[in-house]
Every structure is written in C-alpha cells, then in structure tokens.
Amino acid sequence: MLRIAVLASGRGSNLQALIDAIAAGQLDARVVGVFSDRAGAFALERARCAGVPTLALDPREFATRSAFDKQLFSHIDAVHPHVIVCAGYMRLLSEREVDAHAGQMINIHPSLLPAFKGLRTHEQALAAGAAEHGASVHVISAELDGGPVIAQARVPVLPGDDAATLAQRVLAREHPLLVQTLRCLAAGSLVLGRHGAALGGAPLAAPLQLDAENQLISGSRH
C-alpha cells in the first residue's frame, strides 16, 4: 500500500480527492500524515475528519527557511511515506530537503508547465491569450515549479472566461489528475526518480495526459 504524506497550506481540495478515492477503493494507498505551515489551514480539518494525523509548524518560530524545513521534514520522515505530495503548499522547499528526498516528492500546479509558474496562474493564462490551460504534476526540484513534468490535464480557455470560471474548470481536472498519477505510482507502473519518472521501465518521453475518461495516456497520443 502506497504511503502518502501531504503538504498543504490552504483548503485542501486535492487532499480531499485523495481521501475520497481511498475510501471508495479507487486508490490503494494511505495518507499517513498531513503537514502545514498554517495552523488554520482547512486541509488540516479535512485530515482530522478522516482520522489522518496532522501537524502544523509556524515558520515565524524559526530563524531560517532551512531550519523550518529541517524540523518539518523530521516529522514527515517519521511517518515513513513512499511519496510526499505538495498540494497547495505555498512555501518553497529548501534545496537540502529537496535533494535529500529526490525522487520522492511531487507537486500539483494549476498550469501546463513550464508555462505560468508561480501564483495567479489563471490570470497569467488569460493575460497571455492562451487557448489552452490546465494542471501539471511534476517532480519537485529546488526551482519554483520546476522539475520534470509527469502528467497533465488540459482544459480549453473559453470566450468570456474570467479567472474564477477558468480556475473552477481546471480544479475539476486537477483532482482526477492527482488521483490517477498516484494510482500509477501505487500500481508500480509509474516510478519516480531523481531526474523524472519512468513508465513501464522506460523514461517518460513526454508528460502523460489525462483523457476524457480520466485515464492517463501516453503524451505522444495527445
């Protein structure tokens, strides 16, 4: 059974998607801990309601980002996760922890990386006149929203879209994207590595794509 630790700073809708998929028998995994930099994050309440252990640390109580991350990851390592998922976690991770957990950490980001890194991605997509937007799951690197992209879900940008309507459409695809990526990891067909991911023993030539049936298919078929 895949042991998942989740880092979240906000409402935790992607975490809830994982909890629901596990409860429905759609994901052979267990969320072994939810960790946050914000004690008031609703993600922690979602975790507690599901009986998942939680921990929140206040970054202001630490002299440096590195000191905060060292303490945080000591607690994460104590629950022995196979994979660490950043799902709406709003802090950059220190290079030391990224390197120490290379090939173990993934992030879900609301854009088709490498386009529109950082915050306000939906506003960025609209301002750029993008015809297509979406979400990406990628291996975490020390670079902001960097690291090899594993899987993506695409949505059209429609006439009349604003940031709110586009965000809603992307979020509806984020949830199955994350669940399906973790299903592949749990099944062993997808394997994380320091420099990316491999599917069926072969390095991914292009990110997997989430199709209309919420299945991941080869990026070469997109």
N, C-alpha and C positions, 0 to 999 in steps of 0.2 A: 504494500500500500504506500502510495506516494505521500510523504510528509511535507506539508506546505507551511511555511511561515509567511505572514503577510505584513507589509509595512504600509500604513495608511495615515493620512493627515486630515481627511475630511469625512464625507458622508458614508463612504464605504459601499457604494452600489456594486462595484465589481467583486468585492468580498462577499456580498450577499448572493451574487450569482454563483460563486463557488460553493457557498454553504448550501444553497438550494439544489445545485447539481449533485452534490454529495448525498444530500438527504433523499433525493429522487433516484439514487442508484445509477446516475449517469456519469459519475466521476469516481473512480476507485482511488480515493485519497482521503486524507485527514488534515484539517487545518489545526496545526499544533500550537499556534500562538499568533496573536495579532499585536503589533507593536506600533507605537505612535510617538510623535513629538508634540502632540497636543492632547492634553487630558480630556478636553471636551469634544474630541472627535466622535462623531456619531458612529463611525466604524467600530469603536470600542463597545458601544452599546449593542450593536448587531452581534458582535462576537460573544459578549456575555450572554445574550439571549439564546445563543446556540451552544452554550456551555464550553466555549473556547477560552483558554487563558489569555489574559491581556496584560499589557504593560505600557505605561506612558512615562516618558522622561522629559523633563523641561530643559531645552538647550541652554536657557539662560543660567542654569546652575553649573555650567561647565565653562572652563576658561577658553577652550578652543573647540572647533568642529571636530578635530581629531579625537579629543578627549571624550566628547559626547558619543561619537561613533564607536569608540573602543568599548565604552560601557554598554551601549545599546547592543552591540554585536556579541558581547559576552553573554547577555541574556538570550539572544537569538540562538547562538551556538548551543546553549544549554538544553534547548528543546530538540536538537538534532534533526533539523529539516534536510530533506533532499533538495528542495528548491526554495528560494526566497523570492517572493513576488512583491514588487513595488507597485501598488495600485492606488494612485492618487497620493503618493508620498511626495511632499513638497520641498524636500531638502536634498541638496547634492550630497552624495556619499564621498567620504574621504578616499583618496587613492589607496591608502593602506588596506582598508577593508574591502575595496573593490578587488584589489589584487589577491588578498587572502581568500576571497570567495569567488574567484574567477571560475566561470563555467557553472555557477550555482544560482546566479541571480538574474531575474528578468524584470522588465518594466513594461507596462502598457501605457501608450502615449496616444492622445487623440489627434493624430495626423498621419499622413502617409510619409513617414520618414524616408529620406532625410529632409523633406520639406517641413517647414513650420515647426521648428524646435521651440522649446520654452513654453511660455504661458500664452493665453488668449489665442489659441491655435485657430479657432473658428473665425475670429475676427481677421486673423492673418490670411486665412484662405479666401475670405470674401474680398478683402482689400486687394489681393493679388489677382482676383478674377478667375480663380481656379474652377475648372469644370467638374473636378472630382476631389473628394476629400475622404477621410476615413480614420482608421486607427491602426496602430502597429504594436506588435510585441517584439521586443528586442533584448538581446543580451546586454547587461549593464556594463558600461565602461566608465572611466573617470570623467569622460567628456559628457557635457549636458546632452541628454537624449541621444547619446552616441552608442556605439556598439552595433554589431551585426544584427540586421532585422531578420526575425524568424518567420513571422506571419503577419498578414494584413487583411483588413476588411475595408471594402471600398463602398462609398455612397456617392450618388450624384449631388452636385450643388444645383438646386432648382431655382428657377426665376422667382424672385420675391423672398428668397431665404434671408433671414437675419441670423445673428449669432445664436439666438435661442433655438430656433427651429432646426438649424444645422446641427447644433450640439445634441439635440434630442435624437435626431436621426443617427448620428454617429454613436451615441451611447447605446442605442438598441443593438448595434452591431458589435460594440466593444465586449459586451457580456459573453455572447457565444464565442467570440474570437478567443478570449482568455480561457474559457472553459475547454474549448476544443484543443487549444495548444497544450494545456495541462493534461488532457486525456491522452494525447500522443506521448507526452513525457511519461505518464503513468503506465502506458502500454509498452514502453521501451522502444517504440518505433522511431521516436524523436529523441536524440541525445544531445545534451548541451556540452559545449566545450569552451575552452578559453577564447578561441577565435571564431566562435559561431556555433552552429548546430549541424547535426548530420541526421539525415532521414534514411532509414534502411541501410545504414552503414556508409552512405555517401554524403559528402558535404553538400549543403544546400547551394544550388547554383543561383537561386532567386528565392525571395520570400514566398512561403506558402500563401495561398489566397483562400479566404472564406467564401464559399459559393452560396447560392440562394437557399440551399438546404442546410446551411450551417455546418458544412463539412469542409475540411481543409484539403485543398487540391494543389498539385504542383503549380508553382508560379509560372512555369513555361506554358501552361494551358490558358493563362489569363490573356 
